[in-house]
């Protein structure tokens, strides 16, 4: 019979963990990119909302100086 060769389990487990960490890191980066894009979109929407609200206030004569 031949010799049974045992592979070191801790080495393969370490390699798998390192690979899993790299995958997790990539997923986190993608989520952060998505979050940044959403934040930029929210900033744009907020600015547009404020412009619309200001225009509505003008049309309703809200917030005008009436001391004239």
N, C-alpha and C positions, 0 to 999 in steps of 0.2 A: 504494500500500500504506500501511496505517496504521503508526503507531509501536508498537513492542513495549515494553510497560511491564514492567519487572523489579521484582518485589517484594523488599524487603530480607529476605534469608533469616535473618540474625542476629536480627532483631526477632521473627520468627515462632518461631524456635528458642528465644529467651529466654522468650517467652510460654508456649511448650509446657513448658519446664523449670520455670517458676514454677507452672504448673498441676500438673505432676507432683509437685513438692515439696509442694504443698497436699494432694494425694491421699496421699502418703507420710506426711505429718504426721497426717492423719486416721486412717490405718491404725495408726500408732504409738499414738495416743491410745486407739483401741479395744482394742489389745492390752494397754496398761497398765491399762485398766479391767477387762479380763478377768483380768489378773494380780492385781489388787487383790481382786477377788471370790474368786479361788482362794485367795489368802492368808488372807482372812477365814474361808473354809470350812475350811482346814487348822487355823487357830487353834481353831475350834469343835470340830472332830474331835479335836484333841489334848486339849482340856479334857475332853471326854467319855471319851476313852480313859483319861486319868489317873483320873477318877472310878471307872470300871469296874475299873481295876487296883487302886486303893485298896480297893474293896469286896471284890475277890477276896482281897487280902492279909488283910483282916479275917476273911473266912470261913476262910482257911487258918491263921489265927493267926500270920501273918508280920509281924514288925516290932513286936510288942507288947512292952511293958516287963514282963519276967518277974521283977522284983525284989519283987513283992508277996507 
